[in-house]
């Protein structure tokens, strides 16, 4: 391989690349590496060796810098795909809905020989002999309520019948038509009108008949009024409103948004960045998808208000690569907003300049972690940073102060401006204010999204009233309440939950799973977490070892591999549950699983350690009988030696008997000359 | 450095129950080590950035418990009570803070260490007996100290590439790699050659170079040194010798004026490798590949092994007394102005001092060393490829700069003014004196370790020692006096250079006897002001500064110019010389 390339890049593509490079500070051209790779792949179909050299050269980087990215982000292909490329979701809710059957049938119909899935390694795409089709298993596509889902080209297909893959292919072939309904196929019924227990604030317009993503539609509904209002306020007034609202982050950790914002010093000499985390990829979660696809201006308004409040002149929306339509919708919304001077120079005459750019990810769950996201945005592998010292508010994007907020969180800012912090705080419960969107998937009759006042609905109401209850004849077995990394709750558990009363006193109540209020603190008290709001319901037909194995596979695949416990432990846990499912479980396995989880949680660079350990720890702890049933073989003989170093040092434990096969031992030992 | 330390504020830090004081800016992991509580680590290297990825240095950390007045609450011992953080923290990325508490051997810490060791080993080959790193492998070492010997892992290990040639000097075994990223950071931060990286993800992550690029920078072998496991190996050294058989001799590299501190690894008078030895005044923890591998010539087939004298027109072997006597007799035939001595900037101070004594005894004025230049870099490699130019400058007298008299000597040889030429550890090729003319010299005495075209024409040949075969001192390009130590014995009848010169001096009848390098050094310290008060022992393992950069002879820049000119003249003369058939 030589450094020279013979590839000719069409002028139009070159122009798009230059535009992409222009979205980042000139001294940080590396940030444009992923956009360039996306553009290249869209045009040429895959990332060839020449592409690596060409892009490295274009950005003044070393080829290894680009190769590191191509091999880290699974969306970048190093081999040409078929004319039609089909990505099937492999993750829990879709797998429960039959995505493995779907893949099997697809391969059979298309004549594709697909190698068995490696142990946690990304299986490259498999192409049919005629080159017309290729298939690939991918991790969660964030449409868990409409599983099984797949993407044909850039088009999402929902509620696919696993058995009629042929229809799907015909449909896919003719799917050149313009995207309707925000790029979503409409096989799934719209959830309109909202359920009576819902309180729609963020999702006011999601699924609403006649609603479009145009700015005109948004403006007719009073859009950008809060931005105008915010621009008349001082920065600290806005930050105080957000503080008073009690808003907690909706991305997973539930950290106070106002407190996070207060870490930024507006007089910092360095540029301040706002990043909207639209890398929604926690299995079981699909709430941001609908904001982005159906109400992009609401998000944009939230971002612009936040930019103004933080004095951030540049915002990036880091959107997961599997939302190609979403990225286009956002890009169009940005242009529309620019035409109305809602962003750009001197916004609405306020003197404030603000730019918003869309940056696409490429299939790495870890980039939802804020520092992994920042690294990715800097054009590197999405390796989370150590904290301290790299707290984003101090040393974030390009080592500048940076705030990373989730899509839903930023939308709430708009409503806080509309309602005022104090009034917003009246929604929900103390310390659990506002509304939040819950995503229900798995074994319920009407999976979907529900926006509730935080804590105003119990788990039982959510499952039985809003999501239609379990399928006929089925009983509830377990619930994963906050995305797949949340600890599982067993249906017959009793939970002791302390509740803060309005007068400040604390009362402890014992309750069943059905009675748990869906808020941050109650789910934490129940031993799990509200996480990202992804509620996965499991009925009594589910094999918990199988479920855990599916989750293990997700985390083994998504571990960035940077730090030891997670890199090694996530795959080890998967291999153990793989073996248990194959019938090779040994008696020690449940204990080993648990201790491996214990050795990961709390010892890693980022929270992925917990995310991959908690499912294992909780499944093994709460369903011991199922794990024991699959772990009955005797322990294989361990590898010698069994002595610990300490034991070896203690003389009496060193074998002193002469060994039959070594006549020299006794002699030497007796003389003490060994 | 010491002054800096004392000027920073001191912080009280409790480590394993005992309070210590450390200057602000001390890394916690370093503080622990200084307090005698070594914290194991893989990814951390004090000269590189801290990614915190190996998780081996997890410790418990705490901060003073604050009372309602925001002041630390004091315990019964009058010391602050520490609030311990529930989660273990890495000690490699944080600096000490006042009142910080650290536990390096608590049950939680030990559990963390056992856990990380287990994780590192599950996919690591357990074929230590045949691993080249065995004996100096930190996985092995920390397994003993912090791990367990039993494996709970029954699954298939991850397969990765083995025997990957990363470049001309480095071979990689990816299965042994623990992905600590030290090598990647070294290439980015020290060698400024961003050539290594990780590809793929999770447990399948693999260290590699881009297929079109090689790890071939002049510092590539440092990645082998800092690799804590057997992943990166020196292609030259791997599988040649079990490291526990190596005798380690502390010395310095003599391939340029930097004088990187080294450890020479030998067994039974064979050098197997040279590795850098940390010295923050000279080379930090690094050395260049060129210097590191520049020892093979010591084992050359054609080493000069016996003294030789010219008898009936032919060079014949002789014993040492005969050769020395012969040389002395030959030299004494001529007066000082008829004799020239060309010494070498590769000679030690002791050898140079004895050379100057020989010159004085004979009344020789034409004495100089041969400058040796090459491209330098901004890392370690100096443009001055002589290790002891400064020593020559100090000891041969600063009347003229090294190399300034060379052209005069060459011209005097050609004009026939010079009747006797002594050339020590140098090749006349560097002077542009045609070999034929050397053959016309009545006296031509050569001391060297390898023969060259001119050796054939000598009247006396002294077989001498290479840098690893002798003791002595040198002054590096920045004025630091450092020691060479003998790692191997010279082959055959070759002798230590200083002994040859001393015997020659005595045979000529000059000077009194010295019986060791230390004696010679004492004489130097009595006569050369910069060495005043020093003894050979006082130089120590890390050397002493005897010249500040601004104390170097003011002619230094001029010297550069003179040398460049001299080289140009030499080159022109060489080019003008008719090609040999």
Boltz contact constraints between the chains, C-beta under 6 A:
constraints:
  - contact:
      token1: [A, 1]
      token2: [B, 211]
      max_distance: 6.0
  - contact:
      token1: [A, 1]
      token2: [B, 212]
      max_distance: 6.0
  - contact:
      token1: [A, 62]
      token2: [B, 194]
      max_distance: 6.0
  - contact:
      token1: [A, 63]
      token2: [B, 210]
      max_distance: 6.0
  - contact:
      token1: [A, 64]
      token2: [B, 197]
      max_distance: 6.0
  - contact:
      token1: [A, 64]
      token2: [B, 210]
      max_distance: 6.0
  - contact:
      token1: [A, 67]
      token2: [B, 199]
      max_distance: 6.0
  - contact:
      token1: [A, 67]
      token2: [B, 210]
      max_distance: 6.0
  - contact:
      token1: [A, 68]
      token2: [B, 197]
      max_distance: 6.0
  - contact:
      token1: [A, 71]
      token2: [B, 199]
      max_distance: 6.0
  - contact:
      token1: [A, 71]
      token2: [B, 200]
      max_distance: 6.0
  - contact:
      token1: [A, 72]
      token2: [B, 201]
      max_distance: 6.0
  - contact:
      token1: [A, 121]
      token2: [B, 204]
      max_distance: 6.0
  - contact:
      token1: [A, 386]
      token2: [B, 52]
      max_distance: 6.0
  - contact:
      token1: [A, 386]
      token2: [B, 93]
      max_distance: 6.0
  - contact:
      token1: [A, 559]
      token2: [B, 202]
      max_distance: 6.0
  - contact:
      token1: [A, 561]
      token2: [B, 201]
      max_distance: 6.0
  - contact:
      token1: [A, 561]
      token2: [B, 202]
      max_distance: 6.0
  - contact:
      token1: [A, 561]
      token2: [B, 205]
      max_distance: 6.0
  - contact:
      token1: [A, 562]
      token2: [B, 53]
      max_distance: 6.0
  - contact:
      token1: [A, 563]
      token2: [B, 53]
      max_distance: 6.0
  - contact:
      token1: [A, 563]
      token2: [B, 55]
      max_distance: 6.0
  - contact:
      token1: [A, 564]
      token2: [B, 54]
      max_distance: 6.0
  - contact:
      token1: [A, 564]
      token2: [B, 55]
      max_distance: 6.0
  - contact:
      token1: [A, 564]
      token2: [B, 116]
      max_distance: 6.0
  - contact:
      token1: [A, 564]
      token2: [B, 119]
      max_distance: 6.0
  - contact:
      token1: [A, 564]
      token2: [B, 120]
      max_distance: 6.0
  - contact:
      token1: [A, 565]
      token2: [B, 55]
      max_distance: 6.0
  - contact:
      token1: [A, 565]
      token2: [B, 119]
      max_distance: 6.0
  - contact:
      token1: [A, 567]
      token2: [B, 202]
      max_distance: 6.0
  - contact:
      token1: [A, 567]
      token2: [B, 203]
      max_distance: 6.0
  - contact:
      token1: [A, 568]
      token2: [B, 119]
      max_distance: 6.0
  - contact:
      token1: [A, 568]
      token2: [B, 122]
      max_distance: 6.0
  - contact:
      token1: [A, 569]
      token2: [B, 119]
      max_distance: 6.0
  - contact:
      token1: [A, 571]
      token2: [B, 203]
      max_distance: 6.0
  - contact:
      token1: [A, 572]
      token2: [B, 122]
      max_distance: 6.0
  - contact:
      token1: [A, 575]
      token2: [B, 155]
      max_distance: 6.0
  - contact:
      token1: [A, 592]
      token2: [B, 152]
      max_distance: 6.0
  - contact:
      token1: [A, 599]
      token2: [B, 115]
      max_distance: 6.0
  - contact:
      token1: [A, 602]
      token2: [B, 87]
      max_distance: 6.0
  - contact:
      token1: [A, 603]
      token2: [B, 55]
      max_distance: 6.0
  - contact:
      token1: [A, 603]
      token2: [B, 112]
      max_distance: 6.0
  - contact:
      token1: [A, 636]
      token2: [B, 154]
      max_distance: 6.0
  - contact:
      token1: [A, 638]
      token2: [B, 150]
      max_distance: 6.0
  - contact:
      token1: [A, 639]
      token2: [B, 151]
      max_distance: 6.0
  - contact:
      token1: [A, 641]
      token2: [B, 149]
      max_distance: 6.0
  - contact:
      token1: [A, 642]
      token2: [B, 150]
      max_distance: 6.0
  - contact:
      token1: [A, 643]
      token2: [B, 149]
      max_distance: 6.0
  - contact:
      token1: [A, 644]
      token2: [B, 148]
      max_distance: 6.0
  - contact:
      token1: [A, 644]
      token2: [B, 149]
      max_distance: 6.0
  - contact:
      token1: [A, 645]
      token2: [B, 144]
      max_distance: 6.0
